[in-house]
Amino acid sequence: MKKLFWNVGLVACLMAGCTASGKSDHSSDKSASDTNTAQETTPTQVTYESITDANSGATGLGVKPLEMNPTEAKAKTLEFLKGSMPFYVATLDNGLPRVRPTGVVTFFQDKIWFHVGQSKGVYQQILKNPSVEIVATGKNREWIRISGAATCVEDEAVTNQALDARPHLKNMYNEQTGEKLGNFYFEHALVEISKADNTVESFKW
């Protein structure tokens, strides 16, 4: 009889130990989970001003912000682009960077328009992700970078003025070929011009 009581007591003790151990493990798991949750952070809103290396002073002598109205800013940008053909358009394709040269740019309806074929990857990528940068190299080691969210527009007036400005494009984009010219512009943009003296002019519209 004593042996029976001893065995029952041993089993009860073992069960109590397992229960306590289970609670301890559960508590430990919960603590680890709480710790992991505490380490998670909400991504901050990224802007071109915060990630642009020229604006970080990486070019040497710092950045000179220029106060310009939109008309002046666009005129300065267009002047640089037209004197530095070709320029390069960077887009994202499923998270991977894609860059290619192009050279069709016009000014119409108070906007700087860039033109590429609608069937080309660059245009399709902009439709999916409007984050675009354009870079061109000018004279005396100067270069320009335009950063912003591009807006694609199908507008016959915009397309026709581009084709009139670049008549050779009519051989590529017409009813016979079935190819269409695509148009995009920046409603708002950050522009940087890196000068030969290692300073940077920065302005927006």
Rosetta blueprint (number, residue, H / E / L):
1 M L
2 K H
3 K H
4 L H
5 F H
6 W H
7 N H
8 V H
9 G H
10 L H
11 V H
12 A H
13 C H
14 L H
15 M H
16 A H
17 G H
18 C H
19 T H
20 A H
21 S H
22 G H
23 K H
24 S H
25 D H
26 H H
27 S H
28 S H
29 D H
30 K H
31 S H
32 A H
33 S H
34 D H
35 T H
36 N H
37 T H
38 A H
39 Q H
40 E L
41 T L
42 T L
43 P L
44 T L
45 Q L
46 V L
47 T L
48 Y H
49 E H
50 S H
51 I H
52 T L
53 D L
54 A H
55 N H
56 S H
57 G L
58 A L
59 T L
60 G L
61 L L
62 G L
63 V E
64 K E
65 P E
66 L L
67 E L
68 M L
69 N L
70 P H
71 T H
72 E H
73 A H
74 K H
75 A H
76 K H
77 T H
78 L H
79 E H
80 F H
81 L H
82 K H
83 G L
84 S L
85 M L
86 P L
87 F E
88 Y E
89 V E
90 A E
91 T E
92 L E
93 D E
94 N L
95 G L
96 L E
97 P E
98 R E
99 V E
100 R E
101 P E
102 T E
103 G L
104 V L
105 V E
106 T E
107 F E
108 F E
109 Q L
110 D L
111 K E
112 I E
113 W E
114 F E
115 H E
116 V E
117 G E
118 Q L
119 S L
120 K L
121 G H
122 V H
123 Y H
124 Q H
125 Q H
126 I H
127 L H
128 K H
129 N L
130 P L
131 S E
132 V E
133 E E
134 I E
135 V E
136 A E
137 T E
138 G L
139 K H
140 N H
141 R H
142 E L
143 W E
144 I E
145 R E
146 I E
147 S E
148 G E
149 A E
150 A E
151 T E
152 C E
153 V E
154 E L
155 D L
156 E H
157 A H
158 V H
159 T H
160 N H
161 Q H
162 A H
163 L H
164 D H
165 A H
166 R L
167 P H
168 H H
169 L H
170 K H
171 N H
172 M L
173 Y L
174 N L
175 E L
176 Q L
177 T L
178 G L
179 E L
180 K L
181 L E
182 G E
183 N E
184 F E
185 Y E
186 F E
187 E E
188 H E
189 A E
190 L E
191 V E
192 E E
193 I E
194 S E
195 K L
196 A L
197 D L
198 N L
199 T L
200 V E
201 E E
202 S E
203 F E
204 K E
205 W L
